[in-house]
């Protein structure tokens, strides 16, 4: 089981895409983009790109079906009434509901299809394709490694040099997807109380807890001396991190996706709900970031 942090084989990676970022690492990690060190203050919104949805008419009058395709949990179809109340759901746990006349073919595939028929009788099924995910939201290549953390299993696939992706499975169900972008060093996903991190070199790392209980804006301290500033703008939480005592010029905002920042041996994660977690390599005990002042 790999539990240590390790260096990337690339000397310098840009930090502008795909939901993972590094804040001015030392030689032990990838160097930050030169533009970051010399530029004025900048912001980056890290958005969840691996969940798409659309609403289609139901074969039952006055009702609709919301189709959601997620790289993390597969396809989900929700039958809703006129007020939007969910009446029935089919997903990877229950892909067929004969009584409700709902069904998903290929619930965990890259091209799932929703089928429905009125009243759950013998009428023919009508078919509607789920919206397709961007190609970077699908695993590709051969199985590279299988790593287990308690009830979680991380299956990592390799499509080429620094082209890795992972599915996280819990109790037989897919609950997460990881894929560092071409210009990012790492990606992270929170499943319950556990964080799972995948680097661009295919390394898997995980830790539990060390998460703040509520999003309180201001400056936090992390074991080892790193500081983190939590802000909020236009409904989104953002995070800024110090590097060797100086604040980074970048603030990363989380839109439906956790943001991961790294400096030396310190990792900080901002969840979309404004809570913060950290992992410090070599620390005897991991505790959540501690709020210091506004």
C-alpha positions, 0 to 999 in steps of 0.5 A: 500500500502506498501511503507516502507522497512522491515527486512527479517526474515532470520538472514543471507543470501548469496549474490552470486546469482539471481541478488539481493544483500545487502551490509553489512546491520545493524540489521534492515536488513539481515546480510551479508555473513561472507565471504564478510566481511573477503574476499579480493576484489571480483566481481560478474556479475549479469546476466539476466537469464529470457530472452532466444532466438533462430533463426529458418528458416522462411517458406518464402525463405531467411527469418528467425524468431527470437523467444524470450521468456521473463518472463517480456513480454512473447513470441515475434516472429520477421520475418526478411529478409536476412539483419536482418530487422524486417518485422513483429512481433507477441507478447502479444499485437498482438499474431496473424498476419493472413496476414503475416502467424504468430501466437503465442499460449500461448504467456504469458504461460510457454511453448509458441508455434510459428506457421507460414505458407506461405503467410498467405493463407490456408496452414497448420500451422507449429509449433515450440516451444519457448525456455523454461525459467529456472524454477525460471523464472516462477511464482508459487503458490497462489496469495499473494497480488495485489499492484497498483502504478499509472498505474502499478499493481504488482501481487505477488505469494507465493509458500512457505516460502520466495518463492515469485515472482511477475508479473508487469502489465502496462495497461493490458500488462505484463512488468516485472517479479521479483523473489528474489533468494534463496540466495538473499534478494530482486529483482528490476525492472525498468519500465519507471521511476518507480522502483519496488522492491520485497523482499524474504518475499513478501514485495513490495516497489516502488519509481520513479525517483532519477536516474542519467542521464548518466553513468559517472564513479567515486564516487557518494554521496547519501543523508544520507552519503552513497557513491557509486563507478561506474566502467566499465569493459569488457563492463559492468558497476559495482557498489560498496557501502560504509557501515558505512563509509567503502567500501564493498569488493564486486563490482557487475556488471550488465549484462542486469539486474539491480543490487540492493544494500542495506545498513541500510536504503539506497537502490542503484540500478545500471541499466545495462546502467550505470545509478544509482538510490537510495531510502533512508528511511525517507528522506524528498526528494529523489534526484539522486546520485550526482557525486563527483569525478573520 
